[in-house]
């Protein structure tokens, strides 16, 4: 039977694992975007839209980083 500390540790592990899965999902999304809209065949307008999409992904990456940083701060403090 798990004690309270083991349960809390397992919960933290699940949170971190979920955050890392977000990275995998972002990677998949970017890959699909690149497959659907190959850079070599885009118009100038489409390139701007694609650049905006990458900016949104960048913001998502920043959020994931912040979540991980916070989660590991809790773990080490």
DOVEX-55954 format. One record per residue: x, y, z of N, C-alpha, C in turn; residue in one letter. Coordinates in steps of 0.05 Angstrom, whole numbers, padded with zeros to 5 digits, always signed. Example, Ala and Ser with C-alpha at 12.3 -4.5 7.8 and 13.67 -1.06 7.14 Angstrom:
2
+00264-00114+00156+00246-00090+00156+00264-00066+00156A +00257-00045+00142+00273-00021+00143+00258+00001+00157S 
//
This chain:
77
+00017-00024+00000+00000+00000+00000+00018+00025+00000X +00010+00045-00016+00026+00069-00018+00020+00088+00005X +00041+00100+00015+00037+00120+00036+00032+00148+00022X +00026+00167+00038+00019+00194+00028+00041+00206+00011X +00066+00204+00020+00088+00215+00005+00091+00202-00022X +00088+00176-00023+00089+00162-00049+00067+00170-00068X +00044+00175-00057+00021+00184-00073+00027+00211-00085X +00037+00229-00068+00043+00257-00077+00066+00256-00098X +00086+00239-00094+00108+00237-00113+00097+00226-00140X +00079+00207-00138+00068+00196-00163+00051+00217-00177X +00036+00233-00163+00020+00254-00175+00038+00274-00189X +00061+00282-00176+00080+00300-00189+00091+00288-00214X +00098+00263-00213+00108+00249-00237+00088+00250-00259X +00063+00245-00253+00042+00246-00274+00039+00274-00286X +00041+00294-00269+00040+00322-00279+00063+00328-00298X +00087+00320-00290+00110+00325-00307+00108+00309-00333X +00099+00285-00331+00096+00268-00355+00075+00280-00374X +00054+00291-00364+00034+00304-00380+00045+00328-00394X +00062+00343-00380+00074+00367-00392+00093+00358-00415X +00109+00338-00411+00126+00328-00432+00111+00317-00456X +00088+00306-00451+00071+00296-00473+00061+00320-00490X +00058+00343-00478+00051+00367-00493+00072+00374-00513X +00097+00369-00506+00120+00374-00525+00117+00355-00549X +00111+00330-00544+00107+00311-00565+00084+00320-00583X +00062+00330-00572+00039+00338-00587+00047+00363-00604X +00061+00381-00593+00070+00405-00608+00088+00397-00632X +00106+00378-00627+00123+00368-00648+00107+00356-00670X +00087+00340-00663+00069+00328-00683+00054+00349-00699X +00044+00369-00685+00029+00391-00698+00047+00406-00718X +00071+00412-00710+00090+00426-00728+00096+00409-00752X +00101+00383-00748+00106+00365-00770+00083+00364-00790X +00059+00362-00780+00035+00362-00797+00032+00388-00812X +00038+00410-00799+00036+00437-00812+00056+00438-00835X +00080+00429-00830+00101+00429-00851+00094+00411-00874X +00081+00388-00868+00073+00370-00890+00051+00383-00907X +00033+00396-00894+00010+00407-00908+00018+00433-00923X +00037+00448-00913+00045+00473-00925+00075+00474-00928X +00086+00460-00949+00114+00460-00953+00124+00489-00959X +00145+00497-00946+00155+00525-00948+00162+00532-00977X +00173+00513-00992+00182+00519-01019+00159+00527-01038X +00134+00521-01031+00112+00526-01049+00093+00547-01039X +00101+00562-01019+00083+00582-01007+00085+00610-01020X +00063+00624-01020+00063+00652-01028+00073+00669-01005X +00079+00694-01011+00088+00712-00989+00067+00714-00967X +00042+00715-00974+00021+00717-00954+00020+00692-00937X +00023+00669-00950+00022+00644-00935+00047+00641-00917X +00069+00651-00926+00093+00651-00910+00089+00667-00884X +00076+00690-00886+00070+00706-00863+00052+00691-00843X +00032+00677-00855+00014+00662-00838+00028+00639-00824X +00046+00626-00839+00061+00604-00827+00080+00614-00805X +00092+00637-00810+00109+00649-00790+00093+00655-00765X +00069+00665-00768+00051+00670-00744+00045+00644-00730X +00041+00623-00745+00036+00597-00732+00059+00588-00715X +00083+00592-00727+00107+00585-00712+00110+00602-00686X +00102+00627-00689+00103+00645-00665+00084+00634-00643X +00061+00625-00651+00042+00613-00632+00054+00588-00619X +00067+00571-00635+00080+00548-00624+00102+00555-00605X +00117+00576-00612+00138+00586-00594+00126+00594-00567X +00103+00608-00568+00090+00616-00543+00081+00592-00527X +00072+00571-00541+00064+00546-00527+00089+00533-00514X +00111+00534-00528+00136+00523-00517+00144+00538-00492X +00142+00564-00493+00148+00581-00469+00130+00573-00446X +00104+00569-00451+00086+00561-00430+00093+00534-00418X +00101+00515-00436+00109+00489-00427+00134+00491-00410X +00153+00507-00419+00178+00512-00403+00171+00523-00375X +00153+00542-00375+00146+00554-00349+00133+00534-00331X +00115+00517-00342+00102+00496-00326+00123+00477-00315X +00142+00468-00331+00163+00450-00322+00180+00463-00301X +00187+00488-00305+00204+00502-00286+00190+00504-00259X +00164+00511-00260+00149+00512-00235+00147+00485-00221X +00142+00465-00237+00138+00438-00226+00164+00428-00213X +00187+00433-00226+00212+00424-00215+00221+00442-00191X +00213+00467-00191+00218+00484-00167+00204+00472-00143X +00179+00463-00147+00164+00451-00125+00177+00425-00116X +00188+00410-00134+00200+00385-00128+00226+00388-00112X +00241+00409-00119+00267+00412-00105+00266+00430-00080X +00244+00443-00076+00242+00460-00053+00228+00446-00030X 
//
